[in-house]
Amino acid sequence: MFPPKTALSNRQHILCYYLNTSSQIQIARVTNIANWYFDRVIFPRQRLMFHAPPEAILEIHTTHETRHIPCQCLRVSDFLPNVNDD
């Protein structure tokens, strides 16, 4: 499911999360990274987790519009909530 590690293997990737909150099928693409391919179909309410370079921009295509979301905004945080058993 993750893009193959090619020339970017030495670079650090970030873990990203996207949720299709619409009722439409969407196409997700990253096209601003040279020699790197990412293209997925996302169904309504489907979740997508993927690794990408920090400078990647996720394009979300629907029948009526295209949105551009910096992958830094989709980055999964390393923060875990503190759960107390008290």
N, CA, C and O of each residue as an XYZ file, in Angstrom:
344
protein
N       0.809     -1.189      0.000
C       0.000      0.000      0.000
C       0.860      1.264      0.000
O       0.427      2.306     -0.493
N       2.059      1.182      0.541
C       2.916      2.349      0.580
C       3.708      2.453     -0.710
O       4.012      1.433     -1.329
N       4.049      3.668     -1.129
C       4.860      3.805     -2.343
C       6.199      3.108     -2.169
O       6.729      3.049     -1.059
N       6.748      2.584     -3.250
C       8.045      1.909     -3.129
C       9.141      2.897     -2.761
O       9.125      4.053     -3.182
N      10.088      2.420     -1.968
C      11.211      3.267     -1.589
C      12.237      3.201     -2.707
O      12.850      2.161     -2.946
N      12.414      4.323     -3.386
C      13.357      4.375     -4.499
C      14.488      5.304     -4.120
O      15.170      5.087     -3.118
N      14.685      6.328     -4.910
C      15.768      7.280     -4.656
C      15.538      8.058     -3.370
O      16.459      8.689     -2.851
N      14.321      8.017     -2.857
C      14.021      8.770     -1.649
C      14.282      7.963     -0.385
O      13.950      8.425      0.706
N      14.860      6.780     -0.496
C      15.065      5.927      0.667
C      15.879      6.604      1.760
O      15.672      6.339      2.944
N      16.795      7.468      1.375
C      17.647      8.114      2.364
C      16.965      9.289      3.041
O      17.445      9.777      4.064
N      15.869      9.744      2.494
C      15.164     10.859      3.089
C      14.190     10.350      4.145
O      13.727      9.211      4.089
N      13.897     11.203      5.089
C      12.945     10.822      6.118
C      11.524     11.109      5.640
O      11.227     12.212      5.180
N      10.661     10.124      5.749
C       9.261     10.285      5.408
C       8.452     10.509      6.684
O       8.877     10.134      7.777
N       7.291     11.120      6.528
C       6.391     11.302      7.657
C       5.158     10.433      7.433
O       4.791     10.140      6.295
N       4.530     10.028      8.519
C       3.290      9.265      8.444
C       2.137     10.249      8.381
O       2.028     11.144      9.219
N       1.268     10.081      7.376
C       0.159     11.003      7.147
C      -1.169     10.262      7.239
O      -1.250      9.060      6.987
N      -2.211     11.011      7.608
C      -3.556     10.446      7.756
C      -4.544     11.369      7.075
O      -4.530     12.580      7.294
N      -5.410     10.791      6.241
C      -6.458     11.557      5.565
C      -7.758     10.768      5.665
O      -7.759      9.545      5.525
N      -8.863     11.467      5.906
C     -10.187     10.868      5.988
C     -11.087     11.529      4.958
O     -11.218     12.753      4.944
N     -11.704     10.739      4.102
C     -12.669     11.258      3.139
C     -14.000     11.424      3.865
O     -14.722     10.450      4.074
N     -14.318     12.640      4.244
C     -15.559     12.914      4.975
C     -16.732     13.185      4.046
O     -17.850     13.414      4.508
N     -16.487     13.161      2.746
C     -17.553     13.459      1.791
C     -18.337     12.193      1.448
O     -18.012     11.097      1.905
N     -19.359     12.371      0.645
C     -20.147     11.231      0.160
C     -19.732     10.849     -1.261
O     -20.413     10.067     -1.925
N     -18.597     11.413     -1.724
C     -18.105     11.164     -3.077
C     -16.817     10.350     -3.055
O     -16.049     10.407     -2.094
N     -16.591      9.597     -4.120
C     -15.300      8.938     -4.303
C     -14.284     10.024     -4.658
O     -14.575     10.925     -5.444
N     -13.098      9.928     -4.073
C     -12.035     10.896     -4.327
C     -10.807     10.178     -4.869
O     -10.614      8.983     -4.646
N      -9.987     10.933     -5.581
C      -8.678     10.453     -6.033
C      -7.637     11.262     -5.267
O      -7.671     12.492     -5.269
N      -6.715     10.565     -4.615
C      -5.635     11.227     -3.876
C      -4.341     11.018     -4.643
O      -4.010      9.897     -5.029
N      -3.609     12.113     -4.861
C      -2.342     12.038     -5.605
C      -1.301     12.944     -4.963
O      -1.620     13.986     -4.389
N      -0.062     12.523     -5.076
C       1.084     13.383     -4.777
C       1.849     13.502     -6.081
O       2.341     12.506     -6.611
N       1.952     14.724     -6.603
C       2.617     14.914     -7.900
C       3.800     15.868     -7.833
O       4.486     16.060     -8.837
N       4.054     16.468     -6.681
C       5.119     17.469     -6.618
C       6.483     16.898     -6.228
O       7.432     17.657     -6.032
N       6.595     15.572     -6.114
C       7.870     14.947     -5.746
C       8.404     14.189     -6.968
O       7.750     13.281     -7.483
N       9.587     14.572     -7.417
C      10.187     13.933     -8.598
C      10.518     12.469     -8.308
O      10.947     12.133     -7.204
N      10.322     11.613     -9.289
C      10.641     10.179     -9.201
C       9.890      9.468     -8.089
O      10.404      8.516     -7.500
N       8.678      9.923     -7.797
C       7.880      9.326     -6.727
C       6.434      9.295     -7.180
O       5.937     10.288     -7.710
N       5.752      8.185     -6.985
C       4.391      8.016     -7.481
C       3.450      7.644     -6.340
O       3.714      6.703     -5.591
N       2.350      8.386     -6.212
C       1.317      8.055     -5.228
C      -0.020      8.434     -5.837
O      -0.243      9.591     -6.194
N      -0.911      7.455     -5.955
C      -2.217      7.669     -6.582
C      -3.169      6.627     -5.995
O      -2.969      5.428     -6.184
N      -4.203      7.082     -5.282
C      -5.129      6.158     -4.628
C      -6.567      6.613     -4.822
O      -6.843      7.808     -4.920
N      -7.476      5.652     -4.877
C      -8.909      5.928     -4.861
C      -9.363      5.829     -3.411
O      -9.025      4.875     -2.711
N     -10.136      6.826     -2.961
C     -10.610      6.840     -1.579
C     -12.136      6.905     -1.597
O     -12.719      7.845     -2.138
N     -12.760      5.924     -1.016
C     -14.215      5.861     -0.975
C     -14.751      6.717      0.169
O     -14.006      7.054      1.089
N     -16.036      7.070      0.122
C     -16.615      7.887      1.197
C     -16.371      7.264      2.576
O     -16.561      6.065      2.781
N     -15.950      8.107      3.503
C     -15.647      7.758      4.887
C     -14.480      6.779      5.043
O     -14.280      6.218      6.120
N     -13.724      6.578      3.987
C     -12.536      5.731      4.064
C     -11.369      6.526      4.630
O     -11.231      7.722      4.374
N     -10.530      5.842      5.405
C      -9.328      6.443      5.985
C      -8.119      6.012      5.159
O      -8.074      4.902      4.628
N      -7.154      6.902      5.064
C      -5.941      6.626      4.309
C      -4.744      7.021      5.157
O      -4.636      8.164      5.601
N      -3.842      6.062      5.380
C      -2.577      6.354      6.047
C      -1.474      6.024      5.055
O      -1.512      4.994      4.382
N      -0.485      6.919      4.974
C       0.590      6.731      4.008
C       1.828      7.466      4.472
O       1.744      8.401      5.269
N       2.982      7.041      3.971
C       4.244      7.723      4.229
C       4.546      8.620      3.034
O       4.308      8.247      1.886
N       5.070      9.802      3.319
C       5.415     10.745      2.255
C       6.545     11.649      2.736
O       6.733     11.827      3.939
N       7.297     12.219      1.796
C       8.299     13.216      2.185
C       7.594     14.416      2.819
O       6.463     14.721      2.442
N       8.217     15.092      3.751
C       7.580     16.217      4.434
C       7.117     17.331      3.498
O       6.159     18.037      3.809
N       7.783     17.495      2.360
C       7.420     18.580      1.438
C       6.323     18.174      0.449
O       5.936     18.976     -0.401
N       5.827     16.957      0.548
C       4.789     16.475     -0.373
C       3.478     17.232     -0.166
O       3.161     17.685      0.935
N       2.737     17.351     -1.250
C       1.413     17.977     -1.211
C       0.412     16.960     -1.752
O       0.562     16.462     -2.867
N      -0.610     16.658     -0.952
C      -1.644     15.716     -1.357
C      -2.710     16.463     -2.148
O      -3.278     17.446     -1.672
N      -2.972     15.990     -3.349
C      -4.048     16.544     -4.174
C      -5.264     15.649     -4.004
O      -5.166     14.431     -4.154
N      -6.405     16.243     -3.694
C      -7.656     15.516     -3.567
C      -8.555     15.946     -4.711
O      -8.963     17.105     -4.792
N      -8.861     15.004     -5.596
C      -9.678     15.299     -6.774
C     -11.076     14.712     -6.594
O     -11.231     13.548     -6.225
N     -12.091     15.534     -6.861
C     -13.476     15.079     -6.926
C     -14.011     15.499     -8.289
O     -13.279     16.068     -9.098
N     -15.264     15.222     -8.539
C     -15.840     15.585     -9.839
C     -15.948     17.094    -10.012
O     -16.020     17.580    -11.140
N     -15.960     17.847     -8.906
C     -16.199     19.283     -8.996
C     -15.025     20.168     -8.592
O     -15.025     21.361     -8.894
N     -14.033     19.611     -7.921
C     -12.936     20.462     -7.440
C     -11.674     19.648     -7.179
O     -11.692     18.419     -7.122
N     -10.588     20.381     -7.024
C      -9.311     19.805     -6.608
C      -8.799     20.618     -5.437
O      -8.719     21.845     -5.507
N      -8.453     19.929     -4.360
C      -7.873     20.597     -3.184
C      -6.425     20.163     -3.043
O      -6.063     19.046     -3.413
N      -5.596     21.053     -2.505
C      -4.183     20.763     -2.258
C      -3.941     20.893     -0.758
O      -4.204     21.938     -0.162
N      -3.437     19.817     -0.157
C      -3.204     19.795      1.292
C      -1.737     19.435      1.535
O      -1.300     18.354      1.141
N      -0.971     20.321      2.178
C       0.416     19.959      2.514
C       0.426     18.746      3.448
O      -0.335     18.696      4.414
N       1.278     17.787      3.161
C       1.337     16.584      3.985
C       1.750     16.889      5.420
O       1.434     16.122      6.329
N       2.448     17.991      5.633
C       2.775     18.398      7.006
C       1.502     18.607      7.826
O       1.501     18.375      9.035
N       0.419     19.043      7.177
C      -0.864     19.247      7.868
C      -1.569     17.924      8.160
O      -2.483     17.876      8.983
N      -1.152     16.859      7.496
C      -1.756     15.543      7.681
C      -0.892     14.634      8.550
O      -1.212     13.463      8.756
N       0.185     15.179      9.046
C       1.162     14.390      9.802
C       0.542     13.811     11.067
O      -0.163     14.497     11.807
N       0.823     12.526     11.294
C       0.356     11.862     12.507
C       1.325     12.209     13.620
O       2.538     12.056     13.476
N       0.784     12.674     14.720
C       1.613     13.079     15.851
C       2.094     11.856     16.622
O       1.424     10.823     16.654
N       3.250     11.985     17.233
C       3.775     10.919     18.093
C       3.167     10.970     19.487
O       3.454     10.115     20.324
N       2.336     11.962     19.736
C       1.740     12.158     21.053
C       0.727     11.067     21.357
O      -0.171     10.796     20.559
N       0.877     10.451     22.506
C      -0.106      9.491     22.998
C      -0.701     10.041     24.279
O       0.044     10.482     25.154
N      -2.021     10.031     24.419
C      -2.609     10.573     25.642
C      -2.222      9.746     26.863
O      -2.046      8.531     26.775
N      -2.094     10.414     27.985
C      -1.762      9.777     29.235
C      -3.050      9.204     29.830
O      -3.973      9.948     30.161
N      -3.105      7.898     29.962
C      -4.297      7.245     30.503
C      -3.980      6.768     31.910
O      -3.066      5.971     32.122
N      -4.747      7.265     32.864
C      -4.559      6.865     34.259
C      -5.611      5.837     34.638
O      -6.766      5.941     34.226
N      -5.218      4.862     35.407
C      -6.156      3.819     35.861
C      -6.818      4.187     37.186
O      -7.406      3.322     37.834
N      -6.737      5.429     37.594
C      -7.294      5.833     38.900
C      -8.785      5.763     38.923
O      -9.402      6.069     39.943
